[in-house]
Amino acid sequence: MKLFSQPKKLKIKMPATSNSANTNKSQKILLVEDDPNLGLILQDYLQLKGKYDVVLARDGEEGSLLFSKDKYDLCILDVMMPKKDGFTLGKEIRKVNPVVPIIFATAKTMIDDKAEAFTLGGDDYITKPFRIEELLLRINALLKRVANQEKTETEEQPDKFEIGDYQFDYVTQIIRKDDVQQKVSTKEAELLRLLCLKKNNVLTREEALLNIWHDDNYFNGRSMDVFLSKLRKYLKDDPRVEIINVHGKGYKLIVN
């Protein structure tokens, strides 16, 4: 069943394999679409016209597996798929990566379905049939918005912090209290900076792992636990400062 409008006079050369990647592309998209013809056409068009590296999955389970093995700049998820539907996959992706943009694509037009898409953390929703150019425009706009937001956040984020009686300089990686200073490792500095930026608020475990290690696997999690223990020791001489575990969520730097 064809559920999109192909642009006029568009000639697309089909790829040799459905998951072929173009190493010249700078941004990677995970496309999860169970219609093989539609999936191939979308993959080719986005690679040829959008200059994106597009990885194609044929169902929700394959999409979940591919997402767990690589880092993507954006995900396009068909909602009505066998094995695992797009909403379920989107929910799983959000647990692992709370910031990657997600576009849901579906033939469903009900308001409740659109509401569910955004409730699950979707950034956009496109209803089939759609023009393929419209999808590309939405992708371009979404990635541009994300890039501008990241640039603004980077420019606005400080690199020097007051933590009770301590002063922390992220650039020099030094924690100072009175005349005593402690040099910390790069990973310790990155972790402490995230905690400072979220001071008195929860820093989720997934957010910390993805920002610093770019992977939230078990071994990276154990490494982070070691770095947290070290940071607690560095800050132990001020009773107003504490790094606590928030069960099931992450960590919180408390400064009273």
C-alpha positions as a Markdown table, in Angstrom:
| # | Residue | x | y | z |
|---|---|---|---|---|
| 1 | Met | 0.0 | 0.0 | 0.0 |
| 2 | Lys | 1.5 | 3.3 | -1.0 |
| 3 | Leu | 1.1 | 6.0 | 1.6 |
| 4 | Phe | 3.1 | 8.9 | 0.3 |
| 5 | Ser | 3.1 | 11.2 | -2.6 |
| 6 | Gln | 6.3 | 10.9 | -4.7 |
| 7 | Pro | 7.4 | 14.3 | -6.2 |
| 8 | Lys | 7.0 | 14.8 | -9.9 |
| 9 | Lys | 9.9 | 14.0 | -12.2 |
| 10 | Leu | 11.9 | 12.5 | -9.4 |
| 11 | Lys | 14.2 | 9.7 | -10.5 |
| 12 | Ile | 15.7 | 7.7 | -7.8 |
| 13 | Lys | 18.4 | 5.0 | -8.2 |
| 14 | Met | 17.8 | 2.2 | -5.8 |
| 15 | Pro | 20.6 | 1.2 | -3.4 |
| 16 | Ala | 22.4 | -2.1 | -3.6 |
| 17 | Thr | 21.4 | -3.0 | -0.1 |
| 18 | Ser | 18.8 | -1.5 | 2.2 |
| 19 | Asn | 21.2 | -0.6 | 5.0 |
| 20 | Ser | 24.1 | 0.7 | 2.9 |
| 21 | Ala | 25.7 | 3.7 | 4.5 |
| 22 | Asn | 27.4 | 6.7 | 2.9 |
| 23 | Thr | 30.4 | 7.5 | 4.9 |
| 24 | Asn | 30.5 | 11.1 | 3.5 |
| 25 | Lys | 27.3 | 12.0 | 5.3 |
| 26 | Ser | 27.8 | 13.9 | 8.5 |
| 27 | Gln | 24.4 | 13.3 | 10.2 |
| 28 | Lys | 22.9 | 9.9 | 10.6 |
| 29 | Ile | 19.2 | 9.1 | 10.5 |
| 30 | Leu | 17.5 | 5.9 | 11.7 |
| 31 | Leu | 14.5 | 5.2 | 9.4 |
| 32 | Val | 12.2 | 2.4 | 10.7 |
| 33 | Glu | 9.6 | 1.5 | 8.0 |
| 34 | Asp | 8.0 | -1.9 | 7.4 |
| 35 | Asp | 6.9 | -1.1 | 3.8 |
| 36 | Pro | 10.0 | -2.3 | 1.8 |
| 37 | Asn | 9.3 | -0.1 | -1.2 |
| 38 | Leu | 8.5 | 3.0 | 0.7 |
| 39 | Gly | 11.5 | 2.4 | 3.0 |
| 40 | Leu | 14.0 | 2.2 | 0.1 |
| 41 | Ile | 12.6 | 5.2 | -1.7 |
| 42 | Leu | 12.7 | 7.3 | 1.5 |
| 43 | Gln | 16.2 | 6.1 | 2.3 |
| 44 | Asp | 17.5 | 6.9 | -1.2 |
| 45 | Tyr | 15.8 | 10.3 | -1.4 |
| 46 | Leu | 17.1 | 11.5 | 2.0 |
| 47 | Gln | 20.6 | 10.3 | 1.1 |
| 48 | Leu | 20.6 | 11.8 | -2.4 |
| 49 | Lys | 18.7 | 15.1 | -1.8 |
| 50 | Gly | 19.2 | 15.6 | 1.9 |
| 51 | Lys | 22.9 | 14.4 | 2.1 |
| 52 | Tyr | 22.1 | 12.3 | 5.2 |
| 53 | Asp | 23.4 | 8.9 | 6.1 |
| 54 | Val | 20.2 | 6.9 | 6.4 |
| 55 | Val | 20.1 | 3.4 | 8.1 |
| 56 | Leu | 16.9 | 1.5 | 7.3 |
| 57 | Ala | 15.2 | -1.0 | 9.6 |
| 58 | Arg | 12.2 | -3.1 | 8.5 |
| 59 | Asp | 10.4 | -3.4 | 11.8 |
| 60 | Gly | 10.4 | -2.2 | 15.4 |
| 61 | Glu | 12.6 | -4.9 | 16.8 |
| 62 | Glu | 15.3 | -4.3 | 14.1 |
| 63 | Gly | 15.0 | -0.6 | 14.8 |
| 64 | Ser | 15.6 | -1.1 | 18.5 |
| 65 | Leu | 18.7 | -3.3 | 17.8 |
| 66 | Leu | 20.2 | -0.8 | 15.4 |
| 67 | Phe | 19.6 | 2.1 | 17.7 |
| 68 | Ser | 21.4 | 0.3 | 20.5 |
| 69 | Lys | 24.5 | -0.2 | 18.4 |
| 70 | Asp | 25.1 | 3.3 | 17.0 |
| 71 | Lys | 24.5 | 7.0 | 17.6 |
| 72 | Tyr | 21.8 | 8.8 | 15.5 |
| 73 | Asp | 21.1 | 12.4 | 15.0 |
| 74 | Leu | 17.4 | 11.8 | 14.2 |
| 75 | Cys | 14.9 | 8.9 | 14.1 |
| 76 | Ile | 11.9 | 8.5 | 11.8 |
| 77 | Leu | 9.5 | 5.8 | 13.1 |
| 78 | Asp | 6.5 | 4.4 | 11.3 |
| 79 | Val | 3.8 | 3.8 | 13.9 |
| 80 | Met | 2.0 | 0.8 | 12.6 |
| 81 | Met | 4.6 | -2.0 | 12.3 |
| 82 | Pro | 4.8 | -5.7 | 13.1 |
| 83 | Lys | 6.7 | -7.1 | 16.1 |
| 84 | Lys | 7.0 | -3.7 | 17.8 |
| 85 | Asp | 5.0 | -0.6 | 16.9 |
| 86 | Gly | 6.5 | 2.9 | 16.5 |
| 87 | Phe | 5.1 | 4.3 | 19.8 |
| 88 | Thr | 6.6 | 1.4 | 21.8 |
| 89 | Leu | 10.0 | 1.9 | 20.0 |
| 90 | Gly | 9.9 | 5.6 | 20.6 |
| 91 | Lys | 9.3 | 5.1 | 24.3 |
| 92 | Glu | 12.3 | 2.8 | 24.5 |
| 93 | Ile | 14.5 | 5.3 | 22.6 |
| 94 | Arg | 13.4 | 8.1 | 24.9 |
| 95 | Lys | 14.5 | 6.0 | 28.0 |
| 96 | Val | 18.0 | 5.6 | 26.5 |
| 97 | Asn | 18.3 | 9.0 | 24.8 |
| 98 | Pro | 16.1 | 11.9 | 26.0 |
| 99 | Val | 17.2 | 14.4 | 23.4 |
| 100 | Val | 17.5 | 12.6 | 20.0 |
| 101 | Pro | 14.8 | 14.1 | 17.7 |
| 102 | Ile | 12.0 | 11.7 | 16.7 |
| 103 | Ile | 9.5 | 12.0 | 13.9 |
| 104 | Phe | 6.5 | 9.7 | 13.9 |
| 105 | Ala | 5.1 | 8.8 | 10.5 |
| 106 | Thr | 1.7 | 7.0 | 10.2 |
| 107 | Ala | -1.6 | 6.7 | 8.3 |
| 108 | Lys | -3.4 | 7.4 | 11.6 |
| 109 | Thr | -5.1 | 10.8 | 11.7 |
| 110 | Met | -6.8 | 10.7 | 15.1 |
| 111 | Ile | -6.1 | 13.5 | 17.5 |
| 112 | Asp | -5.5 | 11.0 | 20.2 |
| 113 | Asp | -2.7 | 9.3 | 18.2 |
| 114 | Lys | -1.0 | 12.7 | 17.6 |
| 115 | Ala | -1.3 | 13.5 | 21.3 |
| 116 | Glu | 0.3 | 10.1 | 22.2 |
| 117 | Ala | 3.1 | 10.8 | 19.8 |
| 118 | Phe | 4.0 | 14.1 | 21.5 |
| 119 | Thr | 3.4 | 12.7 | 25.0 |
| 120 | Leu | 5.9 | 10.0 | 24.3 |
| 121 | Gly | 8.5 | 12.6 | 23.5 |
| 122 | Gly | 8.1 | 12.9 | 19.7 |
| 123 | Asp | 9.3 | 16.1 | 18.1 |
| 124 | Asp | 7.2 | 16.0 | 15.0 |
| 125 | Tyr | 4.4 | 13.9 | 13.4 |
| 126 | Ile | 3.7 | 13.5 | 9.7 |
| 127 | Thr | 0.5 | 11.8 | 8.3 |
| 128 | Lys | 0.6 | 9.5 | 5.3 |
| 129 | Pro | 0.2 | 10.2 | 2.5 |
| 130 | Phe | 2.8 | 12.9 | 2.5 |
| 131 | Arg | 5.0 | 14.5 | -0.1 |
| 132 | Ile | 8.6 | 13.3 | 0.3 |
| 133 | Glu | 9.8 | 16.9 | 0.0 |
| 134 | Glu | 7.8 | 17.8 | 3.0 |
| 135 | Leu | 9.5 | 15.1 | 5.1 |
| 136 | Leu | 12.9 | 16.4 | 4.1 |
| 137 | Leu | 11.9 | 20.0 | 5.0 |
| 138 | Arg | 10.7 | 18.9 | 8.4 |
| 139 | Ile | 14.0 | 17.0 | 9.0 |
| 140 | Asn | 16.1 | 19.9 | 7.9 |
| 141 | Ala | 14.1 | 22.3 | 10.1 |
| 142 | Leu | 14.2 | 20.0 | 13.2 |
| 143 | Leu | 18.0 | 19.4 | 12.9 |
| 144 | Lys | 18.7 | 23.1 | 12.4 |
| 145 | Arg | 16.6 | 23.9 | 15.5 |
| 146 | Val | 18.5 | 21.3 | 17.5 |
| 147 | Ala | 21.9 | 22.6 | 16.3 |
| 148 | Asn | 20.9 | 26.2 | 17.2 |
| 149 | Gln | 19.7 | 25.1 | 20.6 |
| 150 | Glu | 23.0 | 23.2 | 21.3 |
| 151 | Lys | 25.0 | 26.2 | 20.2 |
| 152 | Thr | 23.1 | 28.5 | 22.5 |
| 153 | Glu | 23.4 | 26.1 | 25.4 |
| 154 | Thr | 27.1 | 25.8 | 24.8 |
| 155 | Glu | 27.6 | 29.5 | 24.7 |
| 156 | Glu | 25.5 | 30.2 | 27.8 |
| 157 | Gln | 26.9 | 27.4 | 30.0 |
| 158 | Pro | 29.5 | 28.6 | 32.5 |
| 159 | Asp | 32.8 | 26.9 | 33.1 |
| 160 | Lys | 33.4 | 28.2 | 36.7 |
| 161 | Phe | 31.2 | 27.1 | 39.6 |
| 162 | Glu | 30.7 | 27.9 | 43.3 |
| 163 | Ile | 30.0 | 24.7 | 45.2 |
| 164 | Gly | 29.6 | 25.7 | 48.9 |
| 165 | Asp | 33.1 | 26.5 | 50.1 |
| 166 | Tyr | 34.6 | 25.1 | 46.9 |
| 167 | Gln | 35.4 | 26.7 | 43.6 |
| 168 | Phe | 35.4 | 24.5 | 40.5 |
| 169 | Asp | 37.1 | 25.5 | 37.3 |
| 170 | Tyr | 36.0 | 23.2 | 34.5 |
| 171 | Val | 38.6 | 24.4 | 32.0 |
| 172 | Thr | 41.6 | 23.8 | 34.3 |
| 173 | Gln | 39.9 | 20.8 | 35.9 |
| 174 | Ile | 40.7 | 22.1 | 39.4 |
| 175 | Ile | 38.6 | 22.1 | 42.6 |
| 176 | Arg | 39.8 | 24.7 | 45.1 |
| 177 | Lys | 39.0 | 25.3 | 48.7 |
| 178 | Asp | 40.9 | 28.0 | 50.5 |
| 179 | Asp | 44.6 | 27.3 | 49.7 |
| 180 | Val | 44.1 | 23.6 | 48.8 |
| 181 | Gln | 43.4 | 22.6 | 45.3 |
| 182 | Gln | 42.6 | 19.2 | 43.7 |
| 183 | Lys | 43.3 | 18.4 | 40.1 |
| 184 | Val | 40.6 | 16.1 | 38.6 |
| 185 | Ser | 40.5 | 13.9 | 35.6 |
| 186 | Thr | 38.7 | 14.9 | 32.4 |
| 187 | Lys | 35.8 | 12.5 | 33.1 |
| 188 | Glu | 35.5 | 13.7 | 36.7 |
| 189 | Ala | 35.4 | 17.3 | 35.4 |
| 190 | Glu | 32.7 | 16.5 | 32.9 |
| 191 | Leu | 30.6 | 14.7 | 35.4 |
| 192 | Leu | 31.0 | 17.4 | 38.1 |
| 193 | Arg | 30.1 | 20.1 | 35.5 |
| 194 | Leu | 26.9 | 18.3 | 34.6 |
| 195 | Leu | 26.0 | 18.0 | 38.3 |
| 196 | Cys | 26.7 | 21.7 | 38.8 |
| 197 | Leu | 24.6 | 22.7 | 35.8 |
| 198 | Lys | 21.8 | 20.7 | 37.4 |
| 199 | Lys | 22.5 | 21.8 | 41.0 |
| 200 | Asn | 19.8 | 20.8 | 43.4 |
| 201 | Asn | 18.0 | 19.0 | 40.5 |
| 202 | Val | 18.2 | 15.4 | 39.3 |
| 203 | Leu | 20.9 | 14.5 | 36.7 |
| 204 | Thr | 19.6 | 11.3 | 35.1 |
| 205 | Arg | 22.0 | 8.4 | 34.8 |
| 206 | Glu | 21.2 | 8.1 | 31.1 |
| 207 | Glu | 21.9 | 11.8 | 30.5 |
| 208 | Ala | 25.3 | 11.6 | 32.2 |
| 209 | Leu | 26.4 | 8.5 | 30.4 |
| 210 | Leu | 25.3 | 9.7 | 27.0 |
| 211 | Asn | 26.8 | 13.1 | 27.4 |
| 212 | Ile | 30.2 | 11.9 | 28.7 |
| 213 | Trp | 30.6 | 8.3 | 27.3 |
| 214 | His | 28.1 | 8.5 | 24.4 |
| 215 | Asp | 26.9 | 5.0 | 25.5 |
| 216 | Asp | 24.9 | 4.0 | 28.6 |
| 217 | Asn | 26.1 | 0.4 | 28.8 |
| 218 | Tyr | 26.7 | -1.5 | 32.0 |
| 219 | Phe | 30.5 | -1.0 | 32.0 |
| 220 | Asn | 30.4 | 2.7 | 31.5 |
| 221 | Gly | 27.8 | 2.9 | 34.3 |
| 222 | Arg | 30.2 | 1.1 | 36.7 |
| 223 | Ser | 33.0 | 3.5 | 35.6 |
| 224 | Met | 30.7 | 6.5 | 36.4 |
| 225 | Asp | 30.0 | 5.1 | 39.9 |
| 226 | Val | 33.7 | 5.1 | 40.6 |
| 227 | Phe | 34.1 | 8.8 | 39.4 |
| 228 | Leu | 31.1 | 9.7 | 41.6 |
| 229 | Ser | 32.8 | 8.2 | 44.6 |
| 230 | Lys | 35.9 | 10.2 | 44.0 |
| 231 | Leu | 33.9 | 13.4 | 43.6 |
| 232 | Arg | 32.2 | 12.8 | 46.9 |
| 233 | Lys | 35.7 | 12.5 | 48.5 |
| 234 | Tyr | 36.9 | 15.7 | 46.9 |
| 235 | Leu | 33.9 | 17.6 | 48.3 |
| 236 | Lys | 33.6 | 15.9 | 51.7 |
| 237 | Asp | 35.0 | 18.8 | 53.8 |
| 238 | Asp | 32.0 | 21.0 | 53.4 |
| 239 | Pro | 28.9 | 19.5 | 55.2 |
| 240 | Arg | 26.6 | 21.6 | 53.1 |
| 241 | Val | 27.6 | 19.8 | 49.9 |
| 242 | Glu | 26.4 | 16.3 | 49.1 |
| 243 | Ile | 26.0 | 14.2 | 46.0 |
| 244 | Ile | 23.1 | 11.8 | 46.5 |
| 245 | Asn | 21.7 | 8.9 | 44.6 |
| 246 | Val | 18.1 | 9.4 | 43.5 |
| 247 | His | 16.7 | 5.8 | 43.3 |
| 248 | Gly | 15.7 | 4.8 | 39.8 |
| 249 | Lys | 16.5 | 8.2 | 38.3 |
| 250 | Gly | 20.1 | 9.4 | 38.8 |
| 251 | Tyr | 22.0 | 11.8 | 41.0 |
| 252 | Lys | 21.7 | 15.2 | 42.6 |
| 253 | Leu | 24.3 | 17.7 | 43.7 |
| 254 | Ile | 22.8 | 19.3 | 46.8 |
| 255 | Val | 24.2 | 22.6 | 48.1 |
| 256 | Asn | 22.5 | 24.0 | 51.2 |
